[in-house]
């Protein structure tokens, strides 16, 4: 039986309203040690985490050091967006198997000054050379490999995502924090080292191509010496090459990453490993600001990310669920309903979702109330719809949420796609390149078919729930196909079933869909669910698999509830290594 991790996680139940000490500067020294004399600190019990509460600001992430960097930004006078940038930079260093500067990020940002919710797409496009013909000429015709150079075909979007978020915070939200200050913790941890978390010290159980005999030569040569779990037991993880890259970004902004010496060295290493990426692909990269998608749910509005992300799937599940009294359902009916809603949502996703410039359907039309009502009629509460075949996929990612007393809120997802992405370390830059582009199809008739300069369909979906136009719940999770399902569980458990934020995160979960190495879409149940529930769902026609009691397969969820009269309540997933921290 697997238990929640207990190594060093701190949850701050903040009694800090009367504290008048000046905010410390952003940096490693501002870690939560200072909170020990201004707040009550509670450690995890064997049964559950205590709920994190705070009046002034909060950050929740799957790594405690990242949450602490976010809180340090808040204490230094920053806002929730500053906190999210600082946390995102730190977690790219201290949780490198899940995300990094070689990946992508997606941001949902509520600016209380302008009462505006906006979305920032920090996702890279495929290389100019990346085409079905390019792969066919190299003997790759069925599917893009998940590892190595051919898997690294999209430009990393993370750094420009950080920069654009920082620029927005400075210009539109009045932040006084500097770019250099927000990167200070990340650089210090890369250069000075840190103790690897529990989650990094074990072999990935579902991805033997990383550290097993099937790993390609580049992974064995470059990834293993620094990041193999055996190496992480020998002392602090120091990433000097990555520190130098981050210092260049600190001093030169995104231009230092997407041009000049850093880009030249990344592209040279990628090319040598068989990637189609070129310098012009890096030079042309830019993040895009866009409008979130929304659907009505209960007495408010759920918002998520538009294409190329699968936010429309998360919202479709909620729209379909809105026609049922979830609060009165048995657990079996509740799980069955959300799984059946997921199947309908995934039918749309798999048929239409890709780069918005290439979509044949407007996602707003797919989410139209009349259409949702028609689809809802197809849900049979007694019988499961057949599961569709699916390509196996991974989904390792991080979610960060942040909020402050002024009403600003951020939900952020950052990812390399699979654990360690492509597995390719780009020379002496310390940058591990993502394999997000391996999700493209080589079938020219598929909606998400590969083309040059295209953004692939993404599983990443930051989300919020708003009431009267203001955020009430900011939430997100890792987990590929599990992301929209876990998000639906978080929101329905909070609004309909009366669970607190931490209880929403801790409650047993399910996953219908793609998992590591699985050829079809099973319904996976977390082990803490009882045998009676599994039998009930199997009798309705679900193909059941049972996972561990506290299993990474079911995601690392993070959430913050913004009380209508002030105050913040956080939840952070004990399946990860993180914390909900506030002050």
C-alpha positions in Angstrom: 0.0 0.0 0.0 1.3 3.4 -0.9 0.8 6.3 1.5 0.9 10.0 1.0 4.4 11.4 1.1 5.5 12.7 4.5 9.1 13.7 4.0 9.1 17.5 4.4 5.8 18.9 3.4 4.5 21.8 5.5 1.0 23.2 5.4 0.6 26.7 6.8 -2.7 27.4 8.6 -2.1 31.1 8.7 -2.8 33.1 11.8 -0.8 35.9 10.2 -3.2 38.8 10.0 -1.6 40.6 12.8 2.0 40.2 11.5 3.6 43.5 10.7 7.2 42.4 9.9 8.5 43.7 6.5 8.3 41.4 3.6 11.6 39.6 3.0 13.3 39.8 -0.4 12.5 37.1 -2.9 15.1 34.4 -2.8 16.1 31.1 -1.2 16.6 32.8 2.2 12.9 33.7 2.2 11.8 30.0 2.3 9.1 29.2 4.8 11.5 29.1 7.7 10.3 32.7 8.4 6.7 31.5 8.6 7.5 29.3 11.6 7.3 32.3 13.9 4.4 34.1 12.4 2.1 31.1 11.6 0.9 27.9 13.0 2.6 25.0 11.2 0.9 21.6 11.1 2.4 18.4 9.7 0.6 15.7 8.0 -1.1 13.0 10.0 -1.2 9.4 8.7 -4.8 10.0 7.7 -5.0 13.4 6.0 -3.5 16.8 5.6 -4.7 19.7 7.6 -6.3 22.4 5.5 -4.2 25.4 4.6 -5.9 28.8 5.3 -4.5 32.3 4.8 -5.9 35.9 4.7 -3.3 37.5 2.4 -2.0 35.2 -0.2 -1.5 31.5 -1.1 0.3 29.2 -3.5 -0.3 25.5 -4.1 2.0 23.4 -6.2 3.3 19.8 -6.3 6.7 20.7 -4.8 7.1 22.5 -1.4 10.1 24.6 -2.6 8.1 26.0 -5.5 5.2 26.9 -3.3 7.7 28.6 -0.9 9.2 30.7 -3.8 5.7 31.8 -4.7 4.9 32.8 -1.1 8.2 34.7 -1.0 7.1 36.7 -4.0 3.8 37.6 -2.2 5.7 38.6 1.0 7.9 40.8 -1.1 4.9 42.8 -2.2 4.1 40.9 -5.4 0.7 39.7 -6.6 -0.7 36.3 -7.4 0.8 36.4 -10.9 4.3 37.2 -9.6 3.9 34.3 -7.2 3.0 32.0 -10.1 6.0 33.1 -12.1 8.4 32.6 -9.2 6.9 29.2 -8.4 7.0 28.1 -12.0 10.7 29.0 -12.4 11.6 27.1 -9.2 9.6 24.0 -10.0 11.3 23.9 -13.4 14.5 23.3 -11.5 13.4 21.2 -8.5 10.8 18.9 -10.3 12.7 18.4 -13.5 11.1 15.0 -14.4 7.7 16.6 -14.6 8.5 20.0 -16.3 11.3 22.3 -17.2 12.5 25.2 -19.4 12.4 22.8 -22.4 8.6 22.4 -22.1 5.4 24.4 -22.5 3.1 26.3 -20.2 -0.5 27.5 -20.2 -1.9 30.3 -18.0 -5.3 31.4 -16.8 -5.0 34.8 -15.2 -7.7 36.9 -13.4 -6.6 40.5 -13.1 -8.7 42.1 -10.3 -7.7 45.6 -11.3 -9.5 45.3 -14.6 -11.9 42.5 -13.6 -10.6 40.6 -16.6 -10.0 36.9 -17.1 -7.4 36.1 -19.8 -5.4 33.2 -21.1 -1.8 33.0 -22.1 -0.6 30.2 -24.4 3.0 29.4 -23.9 3.1 26.5 -26.3 5.7 26.0 -29.0 5.0 25.3 -32.6 6.5 22.4 -34.6 9.6 23.0 -36.6 9.5 24.4 -40.1 11.0 21.1 -41.3 8.6 18.9 -39.4 6.3 17.2 -41.8 4.9 13.8 -42.5 7.3 13.5 -45.5 10.3 14.5 -43.3 9.6 11.6 -40.9 8.8 9.2 -43.7 12.2 9.9 -45.3 13.7 8.7 -42.0 11.6 5.5 -41.9 9.1 6.8 -39.4 5.6 6.3 -40.8 3.3 4.9 -38.1 3.9 7.3 -35.1 6.4 9.8 -34.0 8.8 8.3 -31.4 8.2 9.2 -27.8 11.9 9.6 -27.0 15.1 11.0 -28.6 15.7 13.7 -31.2 12.7 12.9 -33.5 10.4 13.4 -30.5 11.8 16.9 -29.9 10.1 18.7 -32.7 8.4 21.6 -31.0 10.0 24.8 -29.7 10.0 25.1 -25.9 7.5 27.8 -24.8 8.1 28.0 -21.1 10.6 30.9 -21.0 8.5 33.2 -23.1 5.5 32.2 -21.1 7.2 33.4 -17.9 8.3 36.6 -19.6 4.9 37.5 -21.0 3.3 36.8 -17.6 5.8 39.0 -15.9 5.4 41.8 -18.4 1.6 41.7 -17.9 2.0 41.8 -14.2 4.3 44.8 -14.4 2.3 46.8 -17.0 -1.3 45.9 -16.2 -1.3 44.9 -12.5 1.3 47.4 -11.1 3.8 44.8 -9.8 7.0 46.2 -8.4 8.9 42.9 -8.6 11.7 42.5 -11.1 12.3 39.7 -13.6 15.7 39.0 -11.9 14.0 38.7 -8.5 11.4 36.2 -9.7 14.2 33.9 -11.1 16.4 34.1 -8.1 15.3 31.0 -6.3 15.3 28.9 -9.4 18.9 29.9 -10.2 20.0 29.3 -6.6 18.6 25.8 -6.5 20.1 24.9 -9.9 23.6 26.2 -8.9 23.6 25.3 -5.2 21.6 22.1 -5.3 18.7 20.7 -3.4 17.6 17.3 -2.0 15.6 15.4 -4.6 12.0 14.6 -3.5 10.6 11.2 -2.9 8.9 11.2 -6.2 12.2 11.6 -8.1 14.0 8.9 -6.2 12.1 6.0 -7.7 12.2 4.5 -11.2 9.2 5.6 -13.3 7.0 2.5 -13.0 5.2 2.9 -16.3 8.0 4.2 -18.6 10.8 1.6 -18.9 12.2 3.3 -22.0 13.8 6.0 -19.7 16.1 4.1 -17.3 15.7 0.5 -18.6 17.5 -1.5 -21.2 15.4 0.0 -24.0 16.6 3.5 -23.4 18.3 5.1 -26.4 22.0 6.0 -26.3 21.5 9.7 -25.9 19.4 9.2 -22.8 21.9 6.8 -21.2 24.7 9.2 -22.0 23.3 12.5 -20.9 20.2 12.0 -18.7 21.4 9.1 -16.5 24.6 10.6 -14.9 22.6 13.4 -13.4 19.0 12.4 -13.1 18.9 8.6 -12.8 17.2 7.7 -9.5 20.3 6.0 -8.3 22.3 9.2 -8.8 19.7 11.2 -6.8 20.5 9.1 -3.7 24.1 10.2 -3.6 23.6 13.8 -2.6 22.1 17.2 -3.6 21.0 17.5 -7.2 23.2 20.3 -8.7 22.4 21.4 -12.3 25.3 23.8 -13.1 24.6 23.9 -16.9 20.9 24.7 -16.3 22.0 27.4 -13.8 24.1 29.1 -16.6 21.2 29.0 -19.0 18.8 30.5 -16.4 21.4 33.2 -15.6 21.5 34.1 -19.3 17.7 34.3 -19.3 17.8 36.4 -16.1 20.2 38.9 -17.7 18.9 38.9 -21.3 15.2 37.9 -21.0 13.7 35.5 -23.6 16.0 36.8 -26.3 18.8 35.0 -24.6 16.9 31.7 -24.8 15.4 32.0 -28.3 18.5 33.5 -29.9 22.2 33.8 -29.5 24.5 31.3 -28.0 21.9 29.4 -25.9 19.6 28.7 -28.9 22.6 27.8 -31.0 23.8 25.2 -28.5 20.2 23.8 -28.0 19.6 23.4 -31.7 23.1 21.9 -32.4 22.4 19.2 -29.8 18.9 18.5 -31.0 20.0 18.3 -34.6 22.8 15.9 -33.8 20.1 13.6 -32.1 17.8 13.7 -35.1 15.5 16.6 -34.3 14.0 18.8 -37.1 14.3 22.0 -34.9 16.3 24.9 -36.4 17.5 28.3 -35.2 14.7 30.1 -37.2 12.1 28.0 -35.3 13.4 29.4 -32.0 13.7 33.0 -33.4 10.1 33.0 -34.6 8.5 31.7 -31.3 6.1 33.8 -29.4 3.4 33.2 -26.8 -0.2 34.2 -27.6 -2.8 35.9 -25.5 -6.3 34.6 -26.0 -9.8 34.4 -24.5 -10.8 31.5 -22.2 -13.7 29.2 -22.9 -16.6 29.3 -20.4 -19.8 27.3 -19.6 -22.5 27.9 -17.0 -22.3 25.6 -14.0 -24.7 25.8 -11.1 -24.9 29.5 -10.2 -21.6 30.5 -11.7 -19.3 29.9 -14.6 -16.5 27.4 -15.2 -13.6 28.7 -17.3 -10.8 26.8 -19.0 -8.3 27.1 -21.8 -9.2 27.2 -25.5 -7.6 25.1 -28.2 -5.0 23.8 -28.7 -5.6 22.7 -25.0 -8.4 20.3 -24.1 -10.3 22.8 -22.0 -13.4 22.2 -24.0 -13.3 18.7 -22.7 -13.3 19.8 -19.1 -16.1 22.2 -19.8 -18.2 19.7 -21.7 -18.0 17.3 -18.8 -19.3 20.0 -16.4 -22.0 21.2 -18.9 -23.3 17.6 -19.2 -23.2 17.1 -15.4 -25.0 20.4 -14.8 -28.3 18.6 -15.7 -28.0 16.1 -12.8 -28.4 16.4 -9.1 -24.9 15.3 -8.2 -25.3 16.1 -4.5 -28.0 13.3 -4.1 -26.2 10.6 -6.1 -24.5 7.5 -4.7 -20.8 7.3 -5.3 -21.3 4.7 -8.0 -23.9 6.9 -9.8 -21.6 9.9 -9.4 -18.5 8.2 -10.9 -20.6 6.6 -13.7 -22.1 9.9 -14.7 -18.8 11.7 -14.9 -17.2 8.9 -16.8 -20.0 8.8 -19.3 -19.8 12.6 -19.7 -16.1 12.2 -20.2 -16.6 9.7 -23.1 -18.8 12.2 -24.9 -16.4 15.0 -24.3 -13.5 12.9 -25.6 -15.4 12.0 -28.8 -15.5 15.7 -29.6 -11.9 16.2 -28.6 -10.5 13.3 -30.6 -12.5 14.3 -33.6 -11.8 18.1 -33.7 -9.1 19.3 -31.3 -5.9 20.7 -32.7 -4.2 24.0 -33.4 -7.1 26.5 -33.4 -5.9 27.8 -36.9 -6.7 24.3 -38.2 -9.9 23.4 -36.4 -13.0 22.7 -38.5 -15.4 23.4 -35.6 -15.6 26.4 -33.4 -15.2 25.2 -29.8 -17.9 27.6 -28.6 -20.3 25.9 -31.0 -19.4 22.5 -29.6 -20.2 23.9 -26.1 -23.5 25.5 -27.1 -26.2 24.9 -24.4 -28.6 23.3 -26.9 -26.0 20.9 -28.2 -25.0 20.0 -24.6 -28.6 19.2 -23.8 -28.8 16.9 -26.8 -25.6 15.1 -25.8 -26.8 14.8 -22.2 -29.8 12.7 -23.4 -27.3 10.1 -24.6 -26.1 9.3 -21.1 -27.6 6.1 -19.8 -27.2 5.9 -16.0 -27.7 2.1 -16.1 -25.2 1.2 -18.8 -21.8 2.3 -19.9 -21.1 3.4 -23.5 -18.4 1.3 -25.2 -14.8 2.5 -24.7 -13.1 3.7 -27.8 -9.6 2.4 -28.8 -6.9 4.9 -27.9 -3.2 5.5 -28.5 -1.2 5.0 -25.3 0.2 8.2 -23.9 1.8 9.7 -20.8 0.9 12.9 -19.0 3.4 14.1 -16.5 2.9 17.7 -15.7 2.7 20.2 -12.9 -0.1 22.5 -11.8 0.3 25.7 -9.8 -2.4 27.9 -8.4 -2.0 31.2 -6.7 -4.3 33.9 -5.2 -4.0 37.0 -3.2 -6.2 39.2 -1.0 -6.8 41.7 -3.8 -8.8 39.0 -5.7 -6.1 38.2 -8.3 -5.9 34.5 -9.2 -3.8 32.3 -11.5 -4.0 28.7 -12.6 -0.9 27.5 -14.5 0.1 24.2 -16.1 3.7 23.5 -17.1 4.9 20.3 -18.7 7.5 18.2 -20.7 4.6 15.8 -21.6 6.1 12.4 -20.7 8.3 12.0 -17.7 11.6 13.7 -18.8 9.9 14.6 -22.1 12.0 13.4 -25.0 14.7 12.4 -22.6 17.1 14.5 -24.6 19.4 16.9 -22.7 20.4 19.6 -25.1 24.1 19.5 -24.9 25.7 21.7 -22.2 22.6 23.9 -21.8 21.0 21.7 -19.1 17.7 21.9 -21.0 15.7 18.7 -21.3 13.6 19.0 -24.4 9.9 18.1 -24.3 8.3 15.4 -26.5 4.9 17.2 -26.8 5.2 17.0 -30.6 5.1 13.2 -30.5 1.3 13.7 -29.9 0.9 14.8 -33.6 -0.6 12.2 -35.9 1.2 11.0 -39.0 -2.2 10.2 -40.6 -2.9 13.1 -43.0 -6.7 12.7 -42.4 -6.5 13.1 -38.6 -7.5 16.5 -37.1 -4.2 16.7 -35.2 -2.1 15.7 -38.2 1.5 17.0 -38.2 2.3 20.1 -40.2 5.2 22.6 -40.1 4.7 25.5 -37.7 1.7 24.0 -36.0 0.7 23.6 -32.4 -0.3 20.1 -31.4 -3.4 19.2 -29.3 -2.4 19.7 -25.7 -3.7 17.9 -22.6 -2.8 20.9 -20.4 -5.8 22.8 -18.9 -5.6 25.5 -16.2 -9.1 26.2 -15.0 -11.2 28.4 -12.7 -14.7 28.7 -11.4 -16.2 32.2 -11.2 -19.3 33.6 -9.5 -20.6 37.1 -10.2 -17.6 37.5 -12.5 -14.9 36.9 -9.9 -12.9 33.8 -9.2 -14.1 31.5 -6.5 -12.0 28.4 -7.2 -8.6 28.1 -9.0 -7.6 24.5 -9.8 -5.5 22.3 -11.9 -3.8 18.9 -12.1 -1.4 16.8 -14.1 -2.5 13.6 -15.7 -3.1 13.6 -19.5 -6.6 12.3 -20.1 -7.1 12.5 -16.3 -6.9 16.3 -16.2 -10.5 17.1 -17.2 -11.8 14.3 -15.1 -9.9 15.2 -11.9 -10.9 18.8 -12.5 -14.6 17.8 -12.7 -14.2 15.8 -9.5 -12.6 18.8 -7.7 -15.3 21.2 -8.7 -18.3 19.0 -8.2 -17.0 17.7 -4.9 -16.6 21.3 -3.7 -19.8 22.8 -5.1 -22.2 19.9 -5.1 -21.0 17.5 -2.4 -19.7 20.0 0.2 -16.1 18.8 0.6 -13.4 21.3 1.6 -10.6 22.0 -0.8 -8.2 19.6 0.8 -10.8 16.9 1.1 -11.6 17.4 -2.6 -7.9 16.7 -3.5 -7.6 13.8 -1.1 -10.7 11.9 -2.0 -10.3 8.7 -4.1 -10.3 9.3 -7.8 -10.8 7.6 -11.1 -9.3 7.8 -14.6 -11.0 6.8 -17.8 -8.6 7.0 -20.8 -5.1 6.7 -22.0 -2.4 5.5 -19.5 1.2 4.5 -19.9 1.4 1.5 -22.2 -2.4 0.8 -22.2 -3.8 -0.1 -25.6 -7.4 0.9 -24.8 -9.4 3.1 -22.4 -9.9 1.4 -19.1 -11.7 2.8 -16.1 -9.0 2.9 -13.5 -10.1 3.3 -9.8 -7.8 4.3 -7.0 -7.3 1.5 -4.6 -9.0 3.3 -1.7 -12.3 2.8 -3.4 -14.1 -0.3 -2.1 -14.7 -3.5 -4.0 -18.5 -2.8 -4.0 -18.0 0.3 -6.1 -15.8 -1.6 -8.6 -18.4 -4.4 -8.9 -21.2 -1.9 -9.4 -19.4 -0.1 -12.2 -18.3 -3.3 -13.8 -21.9 -4.5 -13.8 -22.8 -1.4 -15.8 -20.2 -2.4 -18.5 -17.1 -0.5 -17.4 -13.7 -2.2 -18.0 -12.3 -1.8 -14.5 -8.7 -1.7 -13.3 -7.7 -0.9 -9.7 -4.6 1.2 -9.0 -2.7 1.9 -5.8 -4.2 3.7 -2.8 -2.3 6.9 -3.4 -1.3 6.6 -7.0 0.4 9.1 -9.3 -1.7 7.7 -12.1 -4.6 9.8 -10.8 -2.8 13.1 -10.9 -1.3 15.8 -8.6 -4.2 18.2 -8.0 -3.8 21.7 -6.6 -6.6 24.1 -5.7 -7.4 27.4 -3.9 -10.9 28.4 -2.8 -11.4 32.2 -2.6 -13.9 33.0 0.2 -16.5 35.5 -0.9 -15.8 37.7 2.2 -12.0 37.3 2.0 -9.6 34.6 3.0 -8.1 31.7 1.0 -8.3 28.0 1.6 -5.9 25.7 -0.2 -5.6 22.0 -1.1 -2.4 20.3 -2.3 -2.2 16.7 -3.4 -0.5 14.2 -1.0 0.2 12.0 -4.1 2.9 14.6 -4.9 5.7 16.3 -3.0 4.1 19.8 -2.6 2.2 22.1 -0.3 -0.4 24.8 -0.1 1.4 27.6 1.6 0.1 31.0 2.6 0.8 34.0 4.8 
